[in-house]
Amino acid sequence: MVQKIVLTVSFFLFLGIGNAITQDLSFRPLFNGKDLNGWVDVNTAKDTWSVKDSVLICTEHPIGVMRTDRQYENFILEIEWKHLEAGGNSGVFIWSEGTPYEGKRLTKAIEVQMLELEYATQHNRTDAYVHGELFPTMGMTAVPDNPRGIRSKSIEKRCTGKGTWNKYIVVCVDGTVKLSVNGKFVNGLSKSERKKGYICLEAEGAEIHFKNIRIMELPAGVTSAEQTAPIIH
């Protein structure tokens, strides 16, 4: 059942939306649990994405993305995910151009990283290179809250390992992103170059499952054409 949530003026001001009046807002499914209606394959394959028992299954190959059929500006995204193998890599892209960057498999966007716990060890990465990082991709720009280069690292590790579900809540308002991992806000970035675009799911070499993908659209902001991804016709 669609959950009704009342957001007060103070909450809107906290998010930086401005002089919004109290109003009823609703979460709605971004994935219907039955098929891929509402999603558009960008550069993967027919068997990369499938649905079984209300779960969206990504079979890992080829590397690429699937996008929403429309753009989003200010919103709250809820998504649950689990990797099926140790060291798995994936993510969700927000404010994306919805097309592959020139010469690349992935898209210009802000990425919300979804790494399985053993990724850093398997790939000899630093301890910061774990789940929950936020970063601009393919030339996008943004300012990290907790810098690791251009990336923003989570201040606390909260994800569980392979075969278990994790829940992200991603709050995206006026170029600012805040990420909650399994019940606590632990990361953020601001001043994103783009403030409106497509939402993409990523296939990147490891099977990953998604479920309960929901979105609450918030009031629009003052967003210029330059801050909006090109519309794909």
N, C-alpha and C positions, 0 to 999 in steps of 0.2 A: 504494500500500500504506500502511496506517495506520502511522504512525511511533510507536514506543514510546520514551518518555523516562522515565528514572528521575530523580526529584527528591529530593535529600538533605535531611536535617533543616536544614542550614545554609541551603539555598536557600529553604525554607519560612520560616525565621526572617527572612531578608532581605526576603521579600515581606510579612512582618508577619502571617502566618497563625497563628503560635503554635506550640504543642507538637505538631506533626504528626510522625508516624513516617514513615520512608522507605517509599515506595510507588511502584508503577508507574502512570503516567498516560499517556493517549493523546490525540493529536489525532484528530479525526474531521471529515469534511466538513460544513460548514454549508450548502454549495451542492453538489449532487450532480453538476453538470456536464451534466445531461440535461433537467431540467425545474425548475419552481418549487416542487416538493414541500418542505414545511417552511417556506414563506414565505406571508404573507398580505398582499394588497394593502390598504392603508389608505384612500388617497384619491387614487389616480392613475387610470389607465385600462388597459383590457386590452392595448393595444398599447404601453404604456410599458415593460414588461419582457418580454424574450424570451431564449431560449437558442439559441446556434448554436456548434458546434464547441467545446463545453465552456466557452464564455464567456457570462456573464450580461450582456446588453445593456440599457442604460437609454437610451431614445430622448428623454429630456429633458423631455417635457411630459405632463400638467400638473405643476406643482410639487407635491410631496408625498412620501410615504414608503411603503415596503414593509417589513413587520416579520417577525421570526421568529415561529413559532407557539407559542413558550413563552418564559419568562423565564430570565435567567442572572444569577448573582451574582458569584462570583470565577472568573476565566477568563483565558486567553491567546487572543487572536484574531489570526489571520494573514489578510491580504487583499491581493491584488494588483489594481491599478487603472491605467487609462490614459484620459486625455481624448482626444477626437477633434478638438477644435478649440481654437484659442488662447483663453485667458481663461476656460476652462470652470470651472464651480463645482459641487461636490457634497460628499458627506461620509458618514460612518457615525455613527449615534447609538447610544450605549450607555446602559444603565440607563434606557431610555425608558419613558414611559407607554404608548407604542404606539398613541396616538390623537392627532389634531390638537389643538393647544392652542386654546382658545376663540377663535373669530374669526380663526385663523391657519391656514396650510397645513402648518406643521411641528409638531414634537412637543417636549414638555418632556423634556429629556435632557442628557447630556454629548455634545457634537459633536466628532468628530475630522475636522478640515477637510481637504478634498481640492480644492485649487485648482491650475489650470494656471498655469505660470510667468508668463504675460503678464497675469494677472487684475489685479494691482495697478496696472500701467501703464494698462490699458484703462479701469479704473474710478477712476483718479486717487486711489488709496488710498495709505496710508503704506507704506513698505518692509516693515513688520512683517506686513502683511496678505497672507500667503502660505500655501502648503501647510503642513500640520503643526501649525496652531494647535489648541489644545484650549480649549473654553469651554462653560459652562452655557447652555442655551437656555430661552426661555419661562418665566423666573422660577426656574429651578433655581439652586442656589447651590453654589459650590466655591471653593477657594483656588488661584490659579495659581502655578506654580513661577517663571515668568518673566513677570511681569505686563505686560499692555498693556490697562489697564482690567480688566474681568472675564476677559479672555482670557489664555491663556498662549501666548507665542510660542516657536517653535523657536529654539534657540540656534545652529543651523547649517542652511543651505539645502542639501537633499540630493536633492530630486525632480528628475526629468528632464521635458522638455517634451512637447507633444502627440504622440500616436502612439507613445509609448514606455511600457513597463510600470514601475510603481513598486510597492514592497512595504512595507506597514505591518505591524508587530507591535505590538499593543496589549495591555498587561498591566493587568488591572483587578482590584484586590484591596482589599476593605474600604474603599471610597470613595476609593482612590488610583488614578490612571491614569498609566502611563508609556508613551511612544510612541517606537518605533524606526522611522526612515525609511531605507530602503535600507541597512540594516546597522549603524546606529548610533542609540543612544538620545539624543534631542535635545529632549524636552519632557516635561512632566508637570503634574499638578494633584492636589490632595488634598482631603479633607473634603467630598466630594460629599454633597449632601443625600440623594440616593438611592444605594443600594448594590446594588439588585437590580431588574431590569426587562428590557424587550425590547431586541433589537438591530434597528436599522432602517438600510436603505439609502435614500439621498436622490436624488430627481430634482429638479434645480434649474436648468433652462434650458440644459443642454448635454449632448450625448451622451457617456456614459461607459461603459466596459466594466470588468467585474470577473471575476476568476478565482481559483482556488485559495483559496477562502474556507474556513478550517478553524478549529476551536475546541478548546481543551483546557480542560475544566472542572476547577477546583481545589476543595478542600474549602470548605464553607460557613463563614461567620463568624457572629458574634453580630449579627444584623441584625433590627431591630424592624419591626413592621408599618408604622410611619411612614416607614421607610427603604426600603420595598418599593413598587414601582409597583402600582397596582390590577390585579388579574387580569381579563383580558378574556374573557368567556364567549361 
